[in-house]
Amino acid sequence: MNGEKPETLADTTITDHRGDDFLREATSKDWSLLGSLATLVIKSIEFQVSLMLTFIKFPPCLIHICLSFVTDPYRTMRRGRRYLLSKVVELCEFGLKDDNKHVLKAVRRLALGLLWAMHVGIVLFAMLAFAFMVSGFVITCLTHEPLVVKESLSFDYTKYSPEAYVPITRVNTPNHRTEVSVSMTLPESEYNRNLGMFQVRVDFLSENGQVLATSRRPCMLRFRTEPIRLVQTFIKIVPLVSGYVSETQTLNLKLKGFAEKDIIGTACMKVMIEQRAELRRGAGIPEIYDASLLLKSEFPFLKSIIWKWRRTLFVWISMNLFITELVCVLVFYMCVIIPRTGGQRTQQSDGAPSGSNISNLICSGGK
């Protein structure tokens, strides 16, 4: 029993020392962690303050530089050149030191990477521009803008059947059908409501006045009963009184089926208003506020699809041509897109045998 007590006291002392060491290590780790966090917070605050000061000083400096450039441009340019040269000299001095050679090497690699990226971007942009040019030329050759003529009509009411002439300056494509739309704005007067049917006639004339084709279309005002007209007038009483709305009807007449031939072209169109056969000459002509004519040429089915989808076809042809160019360049001229650096060439020359060496090795092996 007496021999075991010193061992127990020694063990207790060793354990106490170990506990103190552990506490010291934990305390030192906590203090180091707190110190690093405090340093990080202080650096972040310094960065924010410096950034805020830079933002505050940047507008006055920019205004000062702009005013200096306006007042004395040559002096400002000389100052800027000296500033850039000083920065380049500082960078070179910084890179010539033995401790900063790796930094200079990294900067050199970064500059080469940016240069090659710019080179690749220029090449790709040139290929895309060429594809767009070829696609635009193809679409221009495949499609033609349809003939569209819109003119206002001024009828001559001194004649028994009022007529108006519309000259056609552009020539329609032969064998293409033409659609003619005549729009007339008529007042809902008692005369027009009681007029009934009348007829609009369109004649296609040649240069010598020969009638190439004729199309007719009967029309009349839309019928409305007296109660319906009164209710509509009551609903629109405010805009009618203020003048924003008038008591009118617009008739849109569509006439189609004419196709121009190769022999004689259309030079003019004559629009005529004809009365019914039961009326005497000069009677049965409606009162008209305004009239206009719209002439459109109709393409065949295939050309119509190409014209309606011309923008989609332009993009589709451009993208396909660009991809084809990119594949051809990558297969046959890879050095244009992916240039080889000097290090790669030396590695290939050192590590991989050339074609002549391989052929010599095969010949010597055969012998």
Disulfide bonds with the S-S distance in Angstrom:
none
